[in-house]
Each structure stands twice: as C-alpha cells, then as structure tokens.
Amino acid sequence: MKVSVPIITFNQAKYIGQAIDSVLAQQTTFEFEILVGDDFSTDGTREIISDYARQHPGKIVPVLHPQNMGRNGMFNTIETYKLAKGTYLAAMDGDDYWTDPLKLQKQVDFLDQSPELSVCFHNAKIVYEDGSASEILNPADQKVVTTIEDLIGEEEIWYMATSSVMFRNVIKTYPEWFIASVSGDIPRYVLLAKHGHIGYLPDVMSVYRKNANGTSFTDKYDDADFLRNRIDMYIGINQEWQYRFDAKIKKNVATYYHKMLEAKQYRHTYAPRVPVAINYLRYAKPEWAETKEIIRTYIVPPALAHLYSTLALLPYRLKERFS
C-alpha cells in the first residue's frame, strides 16, 4: 500500500461526504486506502461513513469508536493512524476537502524523489463558514524547505494546513508529552522533523474550512488550562530535542505564562497569579524595567501596594495641607 488517507471526523455530517468524495476522485498510479476515524459522532456522520464503506468495500475502512475517545480528537487520530498500511499518510480533517485530483500523485512523486524529506505540504485555500472572504494560506515567498529550526521559534508557528500534509509512516509510538497535548499538528511535525526536513509545493490543492466545529476553535488563549497545556507541550518538545533549542523554547513558554496572567481564571485574583508571574520572570528574564512592573502589578500584595502608594504621596499631601 503506497498511501493511507486517514480522515479524522466528529459531528461533521454536513461536510464528511465532500471530504470522502474528494479523496475518491484522486487519480493515481498506485493503490491507496481511506481510513475514516469517527469520534462517536451523534449527528449522522457515522451513518454517512458506513454508507460510503458499503459502496466502496476494501477502499474505505470505517473506524467507528464505541465511545468518544477524548482529548480534542487526539486519541481518535492516534488509533486511526495505527491502522494505516501505507508508506505515506495523507492527513485529512473531516470538514476539509481536496481540490486537485492529482494531489496524492504530486506529493508521492515529490517524496519519492526527495529521501531527505519526511513531510511535504502544499498551499491551501481558507474558506470561512461565516461568509468572510476566502484567502490563500501560504504567501508567494513561502520557504521551499522547512527545518526543525523553523518550527521551533520564540512564538507558536503555523503555516501548514492539516489536509495539505503528507508524511512518511515512521512514527510508531508517541511520547507522553505528545499524548498529553491538545494540539496534534505542532508536536507531530516536531517528531517527524527528526526523520527529515519538510518540503513545500506551491500548488493550491485543498480547502481548509474554518467553522465552529473545527479544532482551531478549541484554542482558547484566555483559558489557563489551555495555556498550561501548551506550556507542558513545549517543555516536552524541549526534552525531546535534548534542550538543543532551550533558549527559544523558554521564550515561547514565557509567552504563554504572560498570557496566563490575564486568563479568565486569574485576571481578578491575586494569590493564584503570583506563581504564574514568578514563572514568567524565570523563563523570560526581562529587562529590569519590565521586571519591576511585573513585580508591582502581580507579585506585591494589593494592600502593601496601596500602603506604599499612600506613603509615597504623604509628603506631597502634607505640603499641600500646610502651605
């Protein structure tokens, strides 16, 4: 089997048929299979998958879990990927679809001719469910080759639409930090980068649909739990790469601690924010002016800050009173 196409879905009855049809429309010189992993949908998605499997026996393999696997689709993805027989995996989200019938052929040819690559991705069109104007994801000057140095920056980096990615079937086990993460794409590309660089094809060959049921809408940057999960993920990535990118990753971790200071769980509290502020200072190591501001705003007890302010203003008030 040359290619496995795992389609990961949950409550996407409105879109799953178009996703599967776009894979069935692929024109290839090789054999490929379609694995449709459903995370216990309740909106009719499972029935649609079963109908397609009956119409295409041996081509479409339904992976219908008896319960929701949890972790934002993480376990659904892992269990579906485990069943893949292909040399390559071409990822697909159940609400996306491919627009070029030669997509698989182009990517396989590219990877077959580039043994130094573990992954390749192509450009994609972003379509918004709310009717906002669509756009092309990757710019004209998108790098042709991405390395691990590009993936691990001081801020979170994203420019690969999930359904545009094809990668070698080389990850057989996942580390604990990966499994604990609510983000599957970032850590998977980091693991794959250990096996080779990431290549890019400029052809626009898929649609990335942004809608309320998509995983991107579960990214909540004002939620302390989400931010803490991201911090743990990057700490795990740091360990995975044996602290080769320690300085950059610490800057990244510091960014999440800074966001956490104003997370909805903390923004109106004092005591819970103190250790967050201390961790921010520990990872960011900011200049003295910012350090003083963080200490004054988040670490000094409010009563003490008020007393200090009162004492600092006292000479001026006394002078005004007796002048």
C-alpha positions in Angstrom: 0.0 0.0 0.0 1.6 3.3 -1.1 -0.7 5.8 0.7 -3.2 5.7 3.6 -5.6 8.6 3.8 -6.8 8.9 7.4 -9.9 11.2 7.6 -10.5 12.4 11.2 -14.0 13.5 12.0 -16.5 14.3 14.7 -20.0 15.6 14.2 -19.3 16.8 10.6 -22.3 15.2 8.8 -22.6 18.5 6.7 -19.1 18.1 5.3 -17.8 14.5 5.6 -19.3 13.4 2.2 -17.4 16.1 0.3 -14.2 15.2 2.1 -14.5 11.5 1.2 -15.6 12.3 -2.4 -12.5 14.5 -2.9 -10.3 11.6 -1.9 -12.1 9.1 -4.1 -11.6 11.5 -7.0 -7.8 11.1 -6.8 -6.1 9.9 -9.9 -3.0 7.8 -9.0 -0.7 5.2 -10.5 -0.6 3.5 -7.1 -3.0 1.9 -4.6 -4.4 3.9 -1.6 -6.8 3.3 1.2 -9.1 5.6 3.1 -9.5 5.2 6.9 -12.3 7.3 8.3 -11.9 7.7 12.1 -15.1 8.9 13.7 -15.0 10.0 17.4 -18.5 8.8 18.2 -20.5 11.4 16.3 -24.2 11.9 17.1 -25.3 13.9 14.1 -25.4 11.2 11.4 -21.7 11.3 10.5 -21.3 7.6 11.3 -24.2 6.6 9.1 -22.7 8.5 6.2 -19.3 6.8 6.7 -20.9 3.4 6.8 -22.8 4.1 3.6 -19.6 5.1 1.8 -17.9 1.9 3.2 -20.6 -0.3 1.8 -20.4 1.4 -1.6 -16.6 1.1 -1.7 -15.6 -2.2 0.1 -11.9 -2.6 0.6 -11.2 1.0 -0.3 -12.9 2.8 2.6 -12.2 1.4 6.1 -14.6 2.8 8.7 -13.0 3.3 12.2 -16.1 3.8 14.3 -15.2 4.1 18.0 -17.8 2.8 20.5 -17.3 6.0 22.6 -15.8 9.4 22.3 -12.0 9.0 22.7 -11.4 12.4 24.2 -8.5 14.8 24.2 -9.9 17.0 21.4 -9.7 14.2 18.8 -6.1 13.2 19.8 -6.9 9.6 20.6 -9.2 9.2 17.6 -6.3 10.4 15.4 -3.7 8.1 17.0 -5.9 5.0 16.9 -6.8 5.7 13.2 -3.2 6.3 12.2 -2.2 3.0 13.8 -4.3 1.1 11.3 -2.6 2.8 8.3 -0.8 0.4 6.0 0.7 3.0 3.6 4.2 4.0 3.1 2.9 7.6 3.3 0.0 9.1 5.2 -2.0 12.0 3.7 -3.8 13.7 6.5 -7.4 14.9 6.2 -9.8 16.7 8.5 -13.5 15.7 8.0 -14.6 19.3 7.3 -11.9 19.9 4.7 -11.6 18.7 1.1 -9.1 18.4 -1.7 -9.5 20.3 -4.9 -6.9 18.8 -7.2 -7.4 15.2 -8.4 -3.6 14.8 -8.8 -2.8 15.9 -5.2 -1.7 12.5 -4.0 0.2 11.7 -7.1 2.1 15.0 -7.0 3.0 14.6 -3.3 4.1 10.9 -3.7 6.3 11.8 -6.6 7.8 14.6 -4.6 8.6 12.5 -1.6 9.8 9.5 -3.7 12.3 11.9 -5.3 13.3 13.5 -2.0 14.6 10.9 0.5 15.9 13.8 2.7 12.3 14.9 3.4 9.9 13.3 6.0 7.0 15.6 5.2 5.6 17.6 2.4 2.7 20.1 2.3 1.1 22.3 -0.3 -0.7 25.6 -0.4 -4.4 25.7 0.6 -7.4 28.0 0.4 -9.0 29.1 3.6 -12.8 29.3 3.5 -14.8 30.8 6.4 -18.2 29.4 7.3 -19.4 32.9 8.4 -19.1 34.2 4.9 -15.9 36.2 5.3 -13.7 36.5 2.2 -11.6 33.4 1.5 -7.8 33.7 1.3 -4.8 31.7 0.3 -2.8 30.4 3.3 0.8 30.4 2.1 2.5 33.5 0.7 4.4 33.6 -2.6 7.7 33.6 -0.7 6.9 30.5 1.4 10.1 28.6 2.1 10.6 25.5 0.0 12.2 23.6 2.8 11.3 23.8 6.4 13.6 22.5 9.1 13.2 22.0 12.8 14.8 25.4 13.4 11.9 26.9 11.6 9.3 25.0 13.6 10.7 25.9 17.0 10.6 29.7 17.3 10.0 32.1 20.2 6.3 32.1 19.2 4.0 29.4 18.0 4.4 28.9 14.3 1.6 27.6 12.0 1.5 27.6 8.2 0.7 24.0 7.2 -3.0 23.2 6.7 -3.6 19.7 8.1 -5.3 18.4 5.0 -2.3 19.6 2.8 0.2 17.4 4.6 1.7 14.0 3.5 4.3 12.3 5.6 6.3 9.1 5.9 4.7 6.5 8.1 7.6 6.5 10.5 6.1 7.3 13.9 5.1 4.1 15.6 4.9 5.2 19.3 4.2 8.6 20.8 5.9 10.1 23.9 3.8 11.0 26.9 4.1 14.7 26.4 2.6 14.3 22.9 -0.3 12.3 24.2 -1.0 14.9 26.9 -1.1 17.8 24.4 -4.4 19.1 23.0 -2.5 20.1 19.8 -1.8 17.2 17.5 -0.3 19.0 14.5 2.6 21.0 16.1 4.1 18.1 18.1 3.6 15.6 15.2 5.6 17.8 12.8 8.3 18.3 15.5 8.6 14.5 15.8 8.6 14.0 12.0 11.4 16.6 11.7 13.6 14.1 13.5 13.4 11.9 10.4 13.9 14.6 7.8 13.1 18.1 6.6 9.7 19.4 5.4 9.2 20.2 1.7 6.6 22.6 0.2 4.6 22.5 -3.1 3.1 25.9 -4.1 0.0 24.3 -5.8 -3.3 25.2 -4.1 -4.8 21.7 -3.7 -7.1 21.7 -0.8 -9.6 23.8 1.2 -9.2 24.5 4.9 -12.6 25.2 6.2 -12.8 27.3 9.3 -16.1 26.6 11.2 -17.4 26.4 14.7 -16.8 22.7 14.9 -13.2 22.8 13.8 -10.3 22.1 16.2 -8.9 25.7 15.8 -11.9 26.9 17.7 -10.8 24.9 20.7 -7.7 27.1 21.0 -8.6 29.5 23.8 -5.7 31.8 24.6 -7.6 33.4 27.6 -8.0 30.0 29.3 -5.4 29.0 31.9 -5.9 25.2 31.3 -5.3 25.6 27.5 -2.2 27.8 28.1 -0.8 25.4 30.7 -1.2 22.5 28.2 0.7 24.5 25.6 3.5 25.2 28.2 3.7 21.4 29.0 3.9 20.6 25.3 6.8 22.9 24.7 8.6 21.7 27.8 8.1 18.2 26.3 9.5 19.3 23.0 12.5 20.8 24.7 13.2 17.5 26.4 12.6 15.6 23.1 15.3 17.6 21.3 17.6 17.3 24.4 17.5 21.1 25.0 19.1 21.9 21.7 16.6 24.9 21.4 16.4 25.7 25.0 16.7 29.5 24.8 14.0 29.8 22.0 11.6 27.4 23.8 11.9 29.2 27.1 10.9 32.4 25.3 7.9 30.6 23.9 7.0 29.2 27.3 7.4 32.7 28.8 4.9 34.0 26.2 2.2 31.5 27.5 2.9 32.4 31.1 2.4 36.1 30.2 -0.9 35.3 28.6 -1.9 33.3 31.6 -1.6 36.3 33.8 -4.7 37.7 32.2 -6.5 34.3 31.7 -10.2 34.3 32.7 -9.4 32.2 35.8 -6.8 34.6 37.1 -7.5 38.1 35.9 -9.4 39.2 39.0 -7.3 37.3 41.6 -4.1 37.9 43.5 -2.6 34.7 45.0 -3.1 32.3 42.1 -1.3 34.8 39.8 1.8 35.1 41.9 3.4 31.8 40.9 2.5 32.5 37.2 4.2 35.9 37.4 7.3 34.3 39.0 7.4 31.6 36.3 7.1 34.3 33.6 10.1 36.2 35.1 12.1 32.9 35.4 11.6 32.0 31.7 11.5 35.4 30.1 14.3 37.1 32.1 13.1 40.5 31.0 14.9 43.8 31.4 14.8 45.4 34.9 12.0 47.9 33.9 9.6 45.2 32.9 10.7 43.0 35.9 9.7 45.9 38.3 6.4 46.3 36.5 5.6 42.6 36.8 6.5 42.6 40.5 4.5 45.7 41.2 1.4 44.5 39.2 1.2 40.8 40.0 3.5 39.9 43.0 3.3 42.7 45.5 0.2 42.2 47.7 -2.5 44.8 46.8 -2.7 46.0 50.4 1.1 46.6 50.5 1.0 48.3 47.1 -1.8 50.6 48.4 0.2 51.3 51.6 3.3 52.1 49.6 1.3 54.4 47.3 -0.1 56.2 50.3 3.2 56.7 52.0 4.8 57.8 48.7 2.2 60.5 48.3 2.1 61.5 52.0 4.8 64.2 51.8 3.1 65.9 48.9 -0.3 65.9 50.7 1.2 67.3 53.9 2.9 70.0 52.0 -0.4 70.9 50.3 -2.2 70.9 53.6 0.2 73.2 55.5 1.2 75.5 52.7 
